[in-house]
Amino acid sequence: MKKILLAGLVLAAGAVSAQSVTSILGSGASAPFPLYTEMFNSYATLTGVKVNYASKGSGGGRADIIARNVEFAGSDAFMTDTELKSAPGAIVHVPMALVAVVPTYNIPGVTTQLKFTGQLLASIYLGDIKKWNDPAIVALNKTAKLPDLAIAPVYRSDSSGTTAIFVDFLSKVSSDWASKVSKGPQGSVKWPVGTGGPQNAGVVGLVRQTPGGIGYAEVTYAKANKLQYGLIRNATGKFVDGGDLNEIAAASDAQSLPDDTRTSITNASIGYPISGFTWILVYKDQKYGTRTKDQAKAMVALLRWMLTDGQKLNNKLDYGQIDGSALKKAQKNVESITFGGEKL
């Protein structure tokens, strides 16, 4: 069956190639960049269509799609109503993966996987907890030998969907955070303490070179850089590993997904509490500017593949798959894409 599916894909791609569509341009979220790199390399091998994706952060991707500088954008934060109204056409959200944001740290001599609560993370980023041997950290991690070492918080310096997921969680579990810093994922963040780094790679890079450092990043980046990352207490009181794909899926399943798929799944009733969707954003009607019908067909063909064979790469790279009702709604959004009102 797989061979038949791939053969069909190659035949379809051959038709696209005959129509001279050899590349597709996108930009945005860094959290899914390792996954998208693998997906797009596989797609190019199968079809000959090269997908060029600039990892610049979710905010940069959303700005690019609004300006129509790219054919699609990647974002870990859904577009606000204000952003959607500012775009020159209707934009659809297509969830492509589930991501987990983890607190990653560098404490020399400590190899224990530490436990954190949302309140504890909020206190660290508010500057209220300054040392790794603070009683609040010790109380959660009694078997760890925590040093008298200053905590050096690291945050994202760019407009980031990873940040949106992280602060959305903090705002739900810490009234201090919500009142003093940010009330949710779409609010601006003026960090009380710490040092900023660009994209997920920049954050883990700063943490890695800073004794006492702590940051937040998509779990794939922590693992790739061999950095320790912590367990997070969820709504049930269980300390959960962001690298556990079952826990990420559970968080998604616990939330009701609207038809446009724009929703937050942080602090869900079960599962890993700092989870979120990462979306591909495209214009619903692809007839704009100098864009051709062949280009629109190529874009839709890519999205269809990413939601089918492409999903097989998600778990391999520590991202959650899109399935169940989320997959059906994602596919419905793809099939709603038109060219001059005509279905593709």
Secondary structure, DSSP 4 states (H G I P E B T S, - for coil): -HHHHHHHHHHHHHHHHHTT--EEEEEE-STTHHHHHHHHHHHHHHHS-EEEEEE--HHHHHHHHHTT-SSEEEESSPPPHHHHHHSSS-EEEEEEEEEEEEEEEE-TT--S--EE-HHHHHHHHHTS--BTT-HHHHHH-TTS---S-B-EEEEE-S--HHHHHHHHHHHHH-HHHHHHT-SSTTS----SS-EEESHHHHHHHHHHTSTTEEEEEEHHHHHHTT-EE-EEE-TTS-EE-TT-HHHHHHHHHTSPPPTT-----TT-SSS-TTEEEEEEEEESB---TT--HHHHHHHHHHHHHHTTGGGGGTGGGT-BPP-HHHHHHHHHHHHT-EETTEE-
